[in-house]
Amino acid sequence: MPSTSRLLLVEFVLPPGNEPFLGKWVDLHMLVMAPGARERTADEYQSLLVRAGSTTCSVVPTAVGPSVVEAMPLEAADIGNG
């Protein structure tokens, strides 16, 4: 992926703590329907993206539940293109 690329993910980003959140129900549904599948916290998305050679630029919540997670290649973040 070129260093100027951006990857946009539309995903439920689980909040910390035990507050009610639609994404937690989606997480349970995914666990039942696709073993091993799950929703993640912002920190877990960051960790996953770093393992894939990218990093999180921003996480923007939407009014309907999912968030937009913007990611870019690690080399772009290292040289300040983000």
mmCIF file of the N, C-alpha and C atoms, coordinates in Angstrom:
data_MODEL
# 
_entry.id   MODEL 
# 
loop_
_atom_site.group_PDB 
_atom_site.id 
_atom_site.type_symbol 
_atom_site.label_atom_id 
_atom_site.label_alt_id 
_atom_site.label_comp_id 
_atom_site.label_asym_id 
_atom_site.label_entity_id 
_atom_site.label_seq_id 
_atom_site.pdbx_PDB_ins_code 
_atom_site.Cartn_x 
_atom_site.Cartn_y 
_atom_site.Cartn_z 
_atom_site.occupancy 
_atom_site.B_iso_or_equiv 
_atom_site.pdbx_formal_charge 
_atom_site.auth_seq_id 
_atom_site.auth_comp_id 
_atom_site.auth_asym_id 
_atom_site.auth_atom_id 
_atom_site.pdbx_PDB_model_num 
ATOM 1   N N  . MET A 1 1  ? 0.850   -1.163  0.000  1.00 0.00 ? 1  MET A N  1 
ATOM 2   C CA . MET A 1 1  ? 0.000   0.000   0.000  1.00 0.00 ? 1  MET A CA 1 
ATOM 3   C C  . MET A 1 1  ? 0.903   1.237   0.000  1.00 0.00 ? 1  MET A C  1 
ATOM 4   N N  . PRO A 1 2  ? 0.704   2.166   -0.923 1.00 0.00 ? 2  PRO A N  1 
ATOM 5   C CA . PRO A 1 2  ? 1.538   3.373   -0.956 1.00 0.00 ? 2  PRO A CA 1 
ATOM 6   C C  . PRO A 1 2  ? 1.429   4.174   0.343  1.00 0.00 ? 2  PRO A C  1 
ATOM 7   N N  . SER A 1 3  ? 2.476   4.916   0.660  1.00 0.00 ? 3  SER A N  1 
ATOM 8   C CA . SER A 1 3  ? 2.508   5.656   1.927  1.00 0.00 ? 3  SER A CA 1 
ATOM 9   C C  . SER A 1 3  ? 1.447   6.749   1.995  1.00 0.00 ? 3  SER A C  1 
ATOM 10  N N  . THR A 1 4  ? 0.896   7.146   0.859  1.00 0.00 ? 4  THR A N  1 
ATOM 11  C CA . THR A 1 4  ? -0.157  8.168   0.852  1.00 0.00 ? 4  THR A CA 1 
ATOM 12  C C  . THR A 1 4  ? -1.559  7.574   0.984  1.00 0.00 ? 4  THR A C  1 
ATOM 13  N N  . SER A 1 5  ? -1.647  6.249   1.054  1.00 0.00 ? 5  SER A N  1 
ATOM 14  C CA . SER A 1 5  ? -2.944  5.575   1.131  1.00 0.00 ? 5  SER A CA 1 
ATOM 15  C C  . SER A 1 5  ? -3.583  5.749   2.499  1.00 0.00 ? 5  SER A C  1 
ATOM 16  N N  . ARG A 1 6  ? -4.904  5.655   2.511  1.00 0.00 ? 6  ARG A N  1 
ATOM 17  C CA . ARG A 1 6  ? -5.675  5.625   3.747  1.00 0.00 ? 6  ARG A CA 1 
ATOM 18  C C  . ARG A 1 6  ? -6.646  4.459   3.640  1.00 0.00 ? 6  ARG A C  1 
ATOM 19  N N  . LEU A 1 7  ? -6.832  3.763   4.743  1.00 0.00 ? 7  LEU A N  1 
ATOM 20  C CA . LEU A 1 7  ? -7.768  2.652   4.829  1.00 0.00 ? 7  LEU A CA 1 
ATOM 21  C C  . LEU A 1 7  ? -8.875  3.071   5.776  1.00 0.00 ? 7  LEU A C  1 
ATOM 22  N N  . LEU A 1 8  ? -10.133 2.967   5.331  1.00 0.00 ? 8  LEU A N  1 
ATOM 23  C CA . LEU A 1 8  ? -11.271 3.306   6.175  1.00 0.00 ? 8  LEU A CA 1 
ATOM 24  C C  . LEU A 1 8  ? -12.021 2.036   6.529  1.00 0.00 ? 8  LEU A C  1 
ATOM 25  N N  . LEU A 1 9  ? -12.195 1.801   7.815  1.00 0.00 ? 9  LEU A N  1 
ATOM 26  C CA . LEU A 1 9  ? -12.948 0.661   8.316  1.00 0.00 ? 9  LEU A CA 1 
ATOM 27  C C  . LEU A 1 9  ? -14.208 1.184   8.981  1.00 0.00 ? 9  LEU A C  1 
ATOM 28  N N  . VAL A 1 10 ? -15.343 0.598   8.680  1.00 0.00 ? 10 VAL A N  1 
ATOM 29  C CA . VAL A 1 10 ? -16.583 0.948   9.376  1.00 0.00 ? 10 VAL A CA 1 
ATOM 30  C C  . VAL A 1 10 ? -16.896 -0.233  10.282 1.00 0.00 ? 10 VAL A C  1 
ATOM 31  N N  . GLU A 1 11 ? -16.646 -0.044  11.563 1.00 0.00 ? 11 GLU A N  1 
ATOM 32  C CA . GLU A 1 11 ? -16.733 -1.122  12.544 1.00 0.00 ? 11 GLU A CA 1 
ATOM 33  C C  . GLU A 1 11 ? -17.287 -0.591  13.858 1.00 0.00 ? 11 GLU A C  1 
ATOM 34  N N  . PHE A 1 12 ? -17.889 -1.486  14.642 1.00 0.00 ? 12 PHE A N  1 
ATOM 35  C CA . PHE A 1 12 ? -18.215 -1.133  16.015 1.00 0.00 ? 12 PHE A CA 1 
ATOM 36  C C  . PHE A 1 12 ? -16.912 -1.111  16.797 1.00 0.00 ? 12 PHE A C  1 
ATOM 37  N N  . VAL A 1 13 ? -16.635 -0.029  17.479 1.00 0.00 ? 13 VAL A N  1 
ATOM 38  C CA . VAL A 1 13 ? -15.453 0.078   18.334 1.00 0.00 ? 13 VAL A CA 1 
ATOM 39  C C  . VAL A 1 13 ? -15.975 0.043   19.760 1.00 0.00 ? 13 VAL A C  1 
ATOM 40  N N  . LEU A 1 14 ? -15.663 -1.043  20.468 1.00 0.00 ? 14 LEU A N  1 
ATOM 41  C CA . LEU A 1 14 ? -16.209 -1.236  21.807 1.00 0.00 ? 14 LEU A CA 1 
ATOM 42  C C  . LEU A 1 14 ? -15.647 -0.219  22.791 1.00 0.00 ? 14 LEU A C  1 
ATOM 43  N N  . PRO A 1 15 ? -16.528 0.401   23.577 1.00 0.00 ? 15 PRO A N  1 
ATOM 44  C CA . PRO A 1 15 ? -16.055 1.340   24.594 1.00 0.00 ? 15 PRO A CA 1 
ATOM 45  C C  . PRO A 1 15 ? -15.508 0.583   25.799 1.00 0.00 ? 15 PRO A C  1 
ATOM 46  N N  . PRO A 1 16 ? -14.654 1.237   26.591 1.00 0.00 ? 16 PRO A N  1 
ATOM 47  C CA . PRO A 1 16 ? -14.179 0.592   27.818 1.00 0.00 ? 16 PRO A CA 1 
ATOM 48  C C  . PRO A 1 16 ? -15.323 0.513   28.832 1.00 0.00 ? 16 PRO A C  1 
ATOM 49  N N  . GLY A 1 17 ? -15.168 -0.357  29.795 1.00 0.00 ? 17 GLY A N  1 
ATOM 50  C CA . GLY A 1 17 ? -16.170 -0.452  30.851 1.00 0.00 ? 17 GLY A CA 1 
ATOM 51  C C  . GLY A 1 17 ? -17.340 -1.330  30.477 1.00 0.00 ? 17 GLY A C  1 
ATOM 52  N N  . ASN A 1 18 ? -18.401 -1.217  31.258 1.00 0.00 ? 18 ASN A N  1 
ATOM 53  C CA . ASN A 1 18 ? -19.541 -2.117  31.101 1.00 0.00 ? 18 ASN A CA 1 
ATOM 54  C C  . ASN A 1 18 ? -20.817 -1.370  30.731 1.00 0.00 ? 18 ASN A C  1 
ATOM 55  N N  . GLU A 1 19 ? -20.686 -0.218  30.072 1.00 0.00 ? 19 GLU A N  1 
ATOM 56  C CA . GLU A 1 19 ? -21.873 0.529   29.679 1.00 0.00 ? 19 GLU A CA 1 
ATOM 57  C C  . GLU A 1 19 ? -22.587 -0.169  28.525 1.00 0.00 ? 19 GLU A C  1 
ATOM 58  N N  . PRO A 1 20 ? -23.925 -0.045  28.441 1.00 0.00 ? 20 PRO A N  1 
ATOM 59  C CA . PRO A 1 20 ? -24.651 -0.655  27.326 1.00 0.00 ? 20 PRO A CA 1 
ATOM 60  C C  . PRO A 1 20 ? -24.190 -0.059  25.987 1.00 0.00 ? 20 PRO A C  1 
ATOM 61  N N  . PHE A 1 21 ? -24.054 -0.922  24.983 1.00 0.00 ? 21 PHE A N  1 
ATOM 62  C CA . PHE A 1 21 ? -23.603 -0.480  23.660 1.00 0.00 ? 21 PHE A CA 1 
ATOM 63  C C  . PHE A 1 21 ? -24.002 -1.536  22.644 1.00 0.00 ? 21 PHE A C  1 
ATOM 64  N N  . LEU A 1 22 ? -24.626 -1.124  21.544 1.00 0.00 ? 22 LEU A N  1 
ATOM 65  C CA . LEU A 1 22 ? -25.084 -2.049  20.504 1.00 0.00 ? 22 LEU A CA 1 
ATOM 66  C C  . LEU A 1 22 ? -23.963 -2.959  20.015 1.00 0.00 ? 22 LEU A C  1 
ATOM 67  N N  . GLY A 1 23 ? -22.755 -2.441  19.923 1.00 0.00 ? 23 GLY A N  1 
ATOM 68  C CA . GLY A 1 23 ? -21.627 -3.237  19.442 1.00 0.00 ? 23 GLY A CA 1 
ATOM 69  C C  . GLY A 1 23 ? -21.340 -4.463  20.292 1.00 0.00 ? 23 GLY A C  1 
ATOM 70  N N  . LYS A 1 24 ? -21.726 -4.434  21.566 1.00 0.00 ? 24 LYS A N  1 
ATOM 71  C CA . LYS A 1 24 ? -21.521 -5.602  22.433 1.00 0.00 ? 24 LYS A CA 1 
ATOM 72  C C  . LYS A 1 24 ? -22.465 -6.734  22.043 1.00 0.00 ? 24 LYS A C  1 
ATOM 73  N N  . TRP A 1 25 ? -23.686 -6.391  21.620 1.00 0.00 ? 25 TRP A N  1 
ATOM 74  C CA . TRP A 1 25 ? -24.605 -7.411  21.122 1.00 0.00 ? 25 TRP A CA 1 
ATOM 75  C C  . TRP A 1 25 ? -24.097 -7.982  19.798 1.00 0.00 ? 25 TRP A C  1 
ATOM 76  N N  . VAL A 1 26 ? -23.578 -7.128  18.955 1.00 0.00 ? 26 VAL A N  1 
ATOM 77  C CA . VAL A 1 26 ? -22.996 -7.581  17.685 1.00 0.00 ? 26 VAL A CA 1 
ATOM 78  C C  . VAL A 1 26 ? -21.816 -8.507  17.967 1.00 0.00 ? 26 VAL A C  1 
ATOM 79  N N  . ASP A 1 27 ? -21.021 -8.179  18.973 1.00 0.00 ? 27 ASP A N  1 
ATOM 80  C CA . ASP A 1 27 ? -19.884 -9.006  19.370 1.00 0.00 ? 27 ASP A CA 1 
ATOM 81  C C  . ASP A 1 27 ? -20.348 -10.413 19.758 1.00 0.00 ? 27 ASP A C  1 
ATOM 82  N N  . LEU A 1 28 ? -21.408 -10.514 20.554 1.00 0.00 ? 28 LEU A N  1 
ATOM 83  C CA . LEU A 1 28 ? -21.944 -11.825 20.945 1.00 0.00 ? 28 LEU A CA 1 
ATOM 84  C C  . LEU A 1 28 ? -22.473 -12.588 19.735 1.00 0.00 ? 28 LEU A C  1 
ATOM 85  N N  . HIS A 1 29 ? -23.160 -11.891 18.842 1.00 0.00 ? 29 HIS A N  1 
ATOM 86  C CA . HIS A 1 29 ? -23.682 -12.529 17.632 1.00 0.00 ? 29 HIS A CA 1 
ATOM 87  C C  . HIS A 1 29 ? -22.538 -13.084 16.778 1.00 0.00 ? 29 HIS A C  1 
ATOM 88  N N  . MET A 1 30 ? -21.485 -12.308 16.619 1.00 0.00 ? 30 MET A N  1 
ATOM 89  C CA . MET A 1 30 ? -20.335 -12.760 15.828 1.00 0.00 ? 30 MET A CA 1 
ATOM 90  C C  . MET A 1 30 ? -19.688 -13.989 16.461 1.00 0.00 ? 30 MET A C  1 
ATOM 91  N N  . LEU A 1 31 ? -19.608 -14.014 17.784 1.00 0.00 ? 31 LEU A N  1 
ATOM 92  C CA . LEU A 1 31 ? -19.012 -15.150 18.490 1.00 0.00 ? 31 LEU A CA 1 
ATOM 93  C C  . LEU A 1 31 ? -19.788 -16.435 18.201 1.00 0.00 ? 31 LEU A C  1 
ATOM 94  N N  . VAL A 1 32 ? -21.119 -16.328 18.153 1.00 0.00 ? 32 VAL A N  1 
ATOM 95  C CA . VAL A 1 32 ? -21.960 -17.497 17.893 1.00 0.00 ? 32 VAL A CA 1 
ATOM 96  C C  . VAL A 1 32 ? -21.895 -17.908 16.421 1.00 0.00 ? 32 VAL A C  1 
ATOM 97  N N  . MET A 1 33 ? -21.943 -16.942 15.517 1.00 0.00 ? 33 MET A N  1 
ATOM 98  C CA . MET A 1 33 ? -22.029 -17.237 14.090 1.00 0.00 ? 33 MET A CA 1 
ATOM 99  C C  . MET A 1 33 ? -20.686 -17.550 13.433 1.00 0.00 ? 33 MET A C  1 
ATOM 100 N N  . ALA A 1 34 ? -19.623 -16.989 13.946 1.00 0.00 ? 34 ALA A N  1 
ATOM 101 C CA . ALA A 1 34 ? -18.299 -17.172 13.343 1.00 0.00 ? 34 ALA A CA 1 
ATOM 102 C C  . ALA A 1 34 ? -17.265 -17.284 14.464 1.00 0.00 ? 34 ALA A C  1 
ATOM 103 N N  . PRO A 1 35 ? -17.043 -18.499 14.963 1.00 0.00 ? 35 PRO A N  1 
ATOM 104 C CA . PRO A 1 35 ? -16.117 -18.666 16.092 1.00 0.00 ? 35 PRO A CA 1 
ATOM 105 C C  . PRO A 1 35 ? -14.787 -17.950 15.849 1.00 0.00 ? 35 PRO A C  1 
ATOM 106 N N  . GLY A 1 36 ? -14.374 -17.178 16.850 1.00 0.00 ? 36 GLY A N  1 
ATOM 107 C CA . GLY A 1 36 ? -13.133 -16.426 16.752 1.00 0.00 ? 36 GLY A CA 1 
ATOM 108 C C  . GLY A 1 36 ? -13.336 -14.995 16.280 1.00 0.00 ? 36 GLY A C  1 
ATOM 109 N N  . ALA A 1 37 ? -14.485 -14.716 15.637 1.00 0.00 ? 37 ALA A N  1 
ATOM 110 C CA . ALA A 1 37 ? -14.774 -13.349 15.185 1.00 0.00 ? 37 ALA A CA 1 
ATOM 111 C C  . ALA A 1 37 ? -15.229 -12.523 16.379 1.00 0.00 ? 37 ALA A C  1 
ATOM 112 N N  . ARG A 1 38 ? -14.893 -11.229 16.369 1.00 0.00 ? 38 ARG A N  1 
ATOM 113 C CA . ARG A 1 38 ? -15.309 -10.376 17.482 1.00 0.00 ? 38 ARG A CA 1 
ATOM 114 C C  . ARG A 1 38 ? -15.129 -8.918  17.122 1.00 0.00 ? 38 ARG A C  1 
ATOM 115 N N  . GLU A 1 39 ? -15.801 -8.080  17.872 1.00 0.00 ? 39 GLU A N  1 
ATOM 116 C CA . GLU A 1 39 ? -15.590 -6.640  17.780 1.00 0.00 ? 39 GLU A CA 1 
ATOM 117 C C  . GLU A 1 39 ? -14.400 -6.297  18.668 1.00 0.00 ? 39 GLU A C  1 
ATOM 118 N N  . ARG A 1 40 ? -13.831 -5.109  18.491 1.00 0.00 ? 40 ARG A N  1 
ATOM 119 C CA . ARG A 1 40 ? -12.605 -4.738  19.207 1.00 0.00 ? 40 ARG A CA 1 
ATOM 120 C C  . ARG A 1 40 ? -12.716 -3.343  19.800 1.00 0.00 ? 40 ARG A C  1 
ATOM 121 N N  . THR A 1 41 ? -11.844 -3.071  20.764 1.00 0.00 ? 41 THR A N  1 
ATOM 122 C CA . THR A 1 41 ? -11.697 -1.723  21.304 1.00 0.00 ? 41 THR A CA 1 
ATOM 123 C C  . THR A 1 41 ? -10.766 -0.934  20.381 1.00 0.00 ? 41 THR A C  1 
ATOM 124 N N  . ALA A 1 42 ? -10.666 0.365   20.597 1.00 0.00 ? 42 ALA A N  1 
ATOM 125 C CA . ALA A 1 42 ? -9.750  1.191   19.796 1.00 0.00 ? 42 ALA A CA 1 
ATOM 126 C C  . ALA A 1 42 ? -8.312  0.704   19.949 1.00 0.00 ? 42 ALA A C  1 
ATOM 127 N N  . ASP A 1 43 ? -7.915  0.335   21.174 1.00 0.00 ? 43 ASP A N  1 
ATOM 128 C CA . ASP A 1 43 ? -6.553  -0.178  21.394 1.00 0.00 ? 43 ASP A CA 1 
ATOM 129 C C  . ASP A 1 43 ? -6.319  -1.489  20.655 1.00 0.00 ? 43 ASP A C  1 
ATOM 130 N N  . GLU A 1 44 ? -7.340  -2.353  20.610 1.00 0.00 ? 44 GLU A N  1 
ATOM 131 C CA . GLU A 1 44 ? -7.198  -3.623  19.897 1.00 0.00 ? 44 GLU A CA 1 
ATOM 132 C C  . GLU A 1 44 ? -7.102  -3.402  18.385 1.00 0.00 ? 44 GLU A C  1 
ATOM 133 N N  . TYR A 1 45 ? -7.848  -2.429  17.853 1.00 0.00 ? 45 TYR A N  1 
ATOM 134 C CA . TYR A 1 45 ? -7.701  -2.102  16.427 1.00 0.00 ? 45 TYR A CA 1 
ATOM 135 C C  . TYR A 1 45 ? -6.303  -1.577  16.143 1.00 0.00 ? 45 TYR A C  1 
ATOM 136 N N  . GLN A 1 46 ? -5.781  -0.719  17.026 1.00 0.00 ? 46 GLN A N  1 
ATOM 137 C CA . GLN A 1 46 ? -4.423  -0.194  16.847 1.00 0.00 ? 46 GLN A CA 1 
ATOM 138 C C  . GLN A 1 46 ? -3.417  -1.339  16.808 1.00 0.00 ? 46 GLN A C  1 
ATOM 139 N N  . SER A 1 47 ? -3.519  -2.278  17.748 1.00 0.00 ? 47 SER A N  1 
ATOM 140 C CA . SER A 1 47 ? -2.601  -3.419  17.801 1.00 0.00 ? 47 SER A CA 1 
ATOM 141 C C  . SER A 1 47 ? -2.701  -4.265  16.530 1.00 0.00 ? 47 SER A C  1 
ATOM 142 N N  . LEU A 1 48 ? -3.914  -4.525  16.082 1.00 0.00 ? 48 LEU A N  1 
ATOM 143 C CA . LEU A 1 48 ? -4.130  -5.308  14.865 1.00 0.00 ? 48 LEU A CA 1 
ATOM 144 C C  . LEU A 1 48 ? -3.537  -4.597  13.647 1.00 0.00 ? 48 LEU A C  1 
ATOM 145 N N  . LEU A 1 49 ? -3.760  -3.301  13.545 1.00 0.00 ? 49 LEU A N  1 
ATOM 146 C CA . LEU A 1 49 ? -3.232  -2.537  12.412 1.00 0.00 ? 49 LEU A CA 1 
ATOM 147 C C  . LEU A 1 49 ? -1.711  -2.481  12.417 1.00 0.00 ? 49 LEU A C  1 
ATOM 148 N N  . VAL A 1 50 ? -1.097  -2.337  13.590 1.00 0.00 ? 50 VAL A N  1 
ATOM 149 C CA . VAL A 1 50 ? 0.370   -2.324  13.669 1.00 0.00 ? 50 VAL A CA 1 
ATOM 150 C C  . VAL A 1 50 ? 0.932   -3.655  13.187 1.00 0.00 ? 50 VAL A C  1 
ATOM 151 N N  . ARG A 1 51 ? 0.300   -4.764  13.569 1.00 0.00 ? 51 ARG A N  1 
ATOM 152 C CA . ARG A 1 51 ? 0.761   -6.086  13.105 1.00 0.00 ? 51 ARG A CA 1 
ATOM 153 C C  . ARG A 1 51 ? 0.646   -6.207  11.586 1.00 0.00 ? 51 ARG A C  1 
ATOM 154 N N  . ALA A 1 52 ? -0.265  -5.426  10.983 1.00 0.00 ? 52 ALA A N  1 
ATOM 155 C CA . ALA A 1 52 ? -0.448  -5.447  9.528  1.00 0.00 ? 52 ALA A CA 1 
ATOM 156 C C  . ALA A 1 52 ? 0.366   -4.363  8.822  1.00 0.00 ? 52 ALA A C  1 
ATOM 157 N N  . GLY A 1 53 ? 1.197   -3.638  9.577  1.00 0.00 ? 53 GLY A N  1 
ATOM 158 C CA . GLY A 1 53 ? 2.045   -2.616  8.970  1.00 0.00 ? 53 GLY A CA 1 
ATOM 159 C C  . GLY A 1 53 ? 1.388   -1.255  8.824  1.00 0.00 ? 53 GLY A C  1 
ATOM 160 N N  . SER A 1 54 ? 0.324   -1.031  9.585  1.00 0.00 ? 54 SER A N  1 
ATOM 161 C CA . SER A 1 54 ? -0.391  0.245   9.528  1.00 0.00 ? 54 SER A CA 1 
ATOM 162 C C  . SER A 1 54 ? -0.570  0.792   10.935 1.00 0.00 ? 54 SER A C  1 
ATOM 163 N N  . THR A 1 55 ? -1.180  1.954   11.030 1.00 0.00 ? 55 THR A N  1 
ATOM 164 C CA . THR A 1 55 ? -1.476  2.549   12.326 1.00 0.00 ? 55 THR A CA 1 
ATOM 165 C C  . THR A 1 55 ? -2.776  3.331   12.228 1.00 0.00 ? 55 THR A C  1 
ATOM 166 N N  . THR A 1 56 ? -3.409  3.556   13.364 1.00 0.00 ? 56 THR A N  1 
ATOM 167 C CA . THR A 1 56 ? -4.659  4.304   13.405 1.00 0.00 ? 56 THR A CA 1 
ATOM 168 C C  . THR A 1 56 ? -4.387  5.799   13.337 1.00 0.00 ? 56 THR A C  1 
ATOM 169 N N  . CYS A 1 57 ? -5.081  6.498   12.430 1.00 0.00 ? 57 CYS A N  1 
ATOM 170 C CA . CYS A 1 57 ? -5.022  7.969   12.370 1.00 0.00 ? 57 CYS A CA 1 
ATOM 171 C C  . CYS A 1 57 ? -6.105  8.563   13.255 1.00 0.00 ? 57 CYS A C  1 
ATOM 172 N N  . SER A 1 58 ? -7.315  8.014   13.114 1.00 0.00 ? 58 SER A N  1 
ATOM 173 C CA . SER A 1 58 ? -8.436  8.537   13.889 1.00 0.00 ? 58 SER A CA 1 
ATOM 174 C C  . SER A 1 58 ? -9.536  7.497   13.992 1.00 0.00 ? 58 SER A C  1 
ATOM 175 N N  . VAL A 1 59 ? -10.368 7.666   15.017 1.00 0.00 ? 59 VAL A N  1 
ATOM 176 C CA . VAL A 1 59 ? -11.570 6.859   15.193 1.00 0.00 ? 59 VAL A CA 1 
ATOM 177 C C  . VAL A 1 59 ? -12.714 7.854   15.369 1.00 0.00 ? 59 VAL A C  1 
ATOM 178 N N  . VAL A 1 60 ? -13.650 7.848   14.416 1.00 0.00 ? 60 VAL A N  1 
ATOM 179 C CA . VAL A 1 60 ? -14.741 8.817   14.423 1.00 0.00 ? 60 VAL A CA 1 
ATOM 180 C C  . VAL A 1 60 ? -16.061 8.083   14.654 1.00 0.00 ? 60 VAL A C  1 
ATOM 181 N N  . PRO A 1 61 ? -16.697 8.294   15.810 1.00 0.00 ? 61 PRO A N  1 
ATOM 182 C CA . PRO A 1 61 ? -17.994 7.655   16.058 1.00 0.00 ? 61 PRO A CA 1 
ATOM 183 C C  . PRO A 1 61 ? -19.064 8.227   15.125 1.00 0.00 ? 61 PRO A C  1 
ATOM 184 N N  . THR A 1 62 ? -20.070 7.425   14.826 1.00 0.00 ? 62 THR A N  1 
ATOM 185 C CA . THR A 1 62 ? -21.213 7.894   14.046 1.00 0.00 ? 62 THR A CA 1 
ATOM 186 C C  . THR A 1 62 ? -22.443 7.909   14.950 1.00 0.00 ? 62 THR A C  1 
ATOM 187 N N  . ALA A 1 63 ? -23.510 8.489   14.480 1.00 0.00 ? 63 ALA A N  1 
ATOM 188 C CA . ALA A 1 63 ? -24.738 8.585   15.268 1.00 0.00 ? 63 ALA A CA 1 
ATOM 189 C C  . ALA A 1 63 ? -25.483 7.259   15.353 1.00 0.00 ? 63 ALA A C  1 
ATOM 190 N N  . VAL A 1 64 ? -25.148 6.299   14.505 1.00 0.00 ? 64 VAL A N  1 
ATOM 191 C CA . VAL A 1 64 ? -25.910 5.050   14.447 1.00 0.00 ? 64 VAL A CA 1 
ATOM 192 C C  . VAL A 1 64 ? -25.189 3.848   15.046 1.00 0.00 ? 64 VAL A C  1 
ATOM 193 N N  . GLY A 1 65 ? -24.031 4.012   15.647 1.00 0.00 ? 65 GLY A N  1 
ATOM 194 C CA . GLY A 1 65 ? -23.357 2.901   16.319 1.00 0.00 ? 65 GLY A CA 1 
ATOM 195 C C  . GLY A 1 65 ? -21.954 2.621   15.852 1.00 0.00 ? 65 GLY A C  1 
ATOM 196 N N  . PRO A 1 66 ? -21.771 2.218   14.590 1.00 0.00 ? 66 PRO A N  1 
ATOM 197 C CA . PRO A 1 66 ? -20.399 1.944   14.143 1.00 0.00 ? 66 PRO A CA 1 
ATOM 198 C C  . PRO A 1 66 ? -19.558 3.216   14.106 1.00 0.00 ? 66 PRO A C  1 
ATOM 199 N N  . SER A 1 67 ? -18.262 3.036   14.095 1.00 0.00 ? 67 SER A N  1 
ATOM 200 C CA . SER A 1 67 ? -17.321 4.148   13.961 1.00 0.00 ? 67 SER A CA 1 
ATOM 201 C C  . SER A 1 67 ? -16.566 3.992   12.651 1.00 0.00 ? 67 SER A C  1 
ATOM 202 N N  . VAL A 1 68 ? -15.963 5.063   12.200 1.00 0.00 ? 68 VAL A N  1 
ATOM 203 C CA . VAL A 1 68 ? -15.071 5.020   11.043 1.00 0.00 ? 68 VAL A CA 1 
ATOM 204 C C  . VAL A 1 68 ? -13.654 5.071   11.593 1.00 0.00 ? 68 VAL A C  1 
ATOM 205 N N  . VAL A 1 69 ? -12.897 4.004   11.348 1.00 0.00 ? 69 VAL A N  1 
ATOM 206 C CA . VAL A 1 69 ? -11.506 3.917   11.785 1.00 0.00 ? 69 VAL A CA 1 
ATOM 207 C C  . VAL A 1 69 ? -10.637 4.232   10.573 1.00 0.00 ? 69 VAL A C  1 
ATOM 208 N N  . GLU A 1 70 ? -9.849  5.292   10.653 1.00 0.00 ? 70 GLU A N  1 
ATOM 209 C CA . GLU A 1 70 ? -8.952  5.674   9.562  1.00 0.00 ? 70 GLU A CA 1 
ATOM 210 C C  . GLU A 1 70 ? -7.552  5.184   9.901  1.00 0.00 ? 70 GLU A C  1 
ATOM 211 N N  . ALA A 1 71 ? -6.945  4.478   8.960  1.00 0.00 ? 71 ALA A N  1 
ATOM 212 C CA . ALA A 1 71 ? -5.592  3.952   9.166  1.00 0.00 ? 71 ALA A CA 1 
ATOM 213 C C  . ALA A 1 71 ? -4.709  4.349   7.995  1.00 0.00 ? 71 ALA A C  1 
ATOM 214 N N  . MET A 1 72 ? -3.395  4.338   8.244  1.00 0.00 ? 72 MET A N  1 
ATOM 215 C CA . MET A 1 72 ? -2.420  4.620   7.193  1.00 0.00 ? 72 MET A CA 1 
ATOM 216 C C  . MET A 1 72 ? -1.207  3.730   7.414  1.00 0.00 ? 72 MET A C  1 
ATOM 217 N N  . PRO A 1 73 ? -0.387  3.542   6.380  1.00 0.00 ? 73 PRO A N  1 
ATOM 218 C CA . PRO A 1 73 ? 0.816   2.728   6.535  1.00 0.00 ? 73 PRO A CA 1 
ATOM 219 C C  . PRO A 1 73 ? 1.740   3.309   7.607  1.00 0.00 ? 73 PRO A C  1 
ATOM 220 N N  . LEU A 1 74 ? 2.424   2.433   8.333  1.00 0.00 ? 74 LEU A N  1 
ATOM 221 C CA . LEU A 1 74 ? 3.347   2.875   9.383  1.00 0.00 ? 74 LEU A CA 1 
ATOM 222 C C  . LEU A 1 74 ? 4.420   3.807   8.852  1.00 0.00 ? 74 LEU A C  1 
ATOM 223 N N  . GLU A 1 75 ? 4.951   3.540   7.648  1.00 0.00 ? 75 GLU A N  1 
ATOM 224 C CA . GLU A 1 75 ? 6.026   4.396   7.135  1.00 0.00 ? 75 GLU A CA 1 
ATOM 225 C C  . GLU A 1 75 ? 5.539   5.822   6.909  1.00 0.00 ? 75 GLU A C  1 
ATOM 226 N N  . ALA A 1 76 ? 4.264   5.998   6.575  1.00 0.00 ? 76 ALA A N  1 
ATOM 227 C CA . ALA A 1 76 ? 3.716   7.350   6.412  1.00 0.00 ? 76 ALA A CA 1 
ATOM 228 C C  . ALA A 1 76 ? 3.643   8.054   7.756  1.00 0.00 ? 76 ALA A C  1 
ATOM 229 N N  . ALA A 1 77 ? 3.277   7.333   8.788  1.00 0.00 ? 77 ALA A N  1 
ATOM 230 C CA . ALA A 1 77 ? 3.212   7.916   10.131 1.00 0.00 ? 77 ALA A CA 1 
ATOM 231 C C  . ALA A 1 77 ? 4.608   8.284   10.612 1.00 0.00 ? 77 ALA A C  1 
ATOM 232 N N  . ASP A 1 78 ? 5.599   7.454   10.274 1.00 0.00 ? 78 ASP A N  1 
ATOM 233 C CA . ASP A 1 78 ? 6.979   7.702   10.705 1.00 0.00 ? 78 ASP A CA 1 
ATOM 234 C C  . ASP A 1 78 ? 7.565   8.966   10.084 1.00 0.00 ? 78 ASP A C  1 
ATOM 235 N N  . ILE A 1 79 ? 7.113   9.301   8.855  1.00 0.00 ? 79 ILE A N  1 
ATOM 236 C CA . ILE A 1 79 ? 7.678   10.491  8.203  1.00 0.00 ? 79 ILE A CA 1 
ATOM 237 C C  . ILE A 1 79 ? 6.739   11.693  8.290  1.00 0.00 ? 79 ILE A C  1 
ATOM 238 N N  . GLY A 1 80 ? 5.635   11.526  9.028  1.00 0.00 ? 80 GLY A N  1 
ATOM 239 C CA . GLY A 1 80 ? 4.752   12.654  9.282  1.00 0.00 ? 80 GLY A CA 1 
ATOM 240 C C  . GLY A 1 80 ? 3.793   13.008  8.178  1.00 0.00 ? 80 GLY A C  1 
ATOM 241 N N  . ASN A 1 81 ? 3.398   12.023  7.364  1.00 0.00 ? 81 ASN A N  1 
ATOM 242 C CA . ASN A 1 81 ? 2.436   12.297  6.297  1.00 0.00 ? 81 ASN A CA 1 
ATOM 243 C C  . ASN A 1 81 ? 0.996   12.176  6.767  1.00 0.00 ? 81 ASN A C  1 
ATOM 244 N N  . GLY A 1 82 ? 0.750   11.969  8.061  1.00 0.00 ? 82 GLY A N  1 
ATOM 245 C CA . GLY A 1 82 ? -0.617  11.741  8.521  1.00 0.00 ? 82 GLY A CA 1 
ATOM 246 C C  . GLY A 1 82 ? -1.320  12.893  8.992  1.00 0.00 ? 82 GLY A C  1 
# 
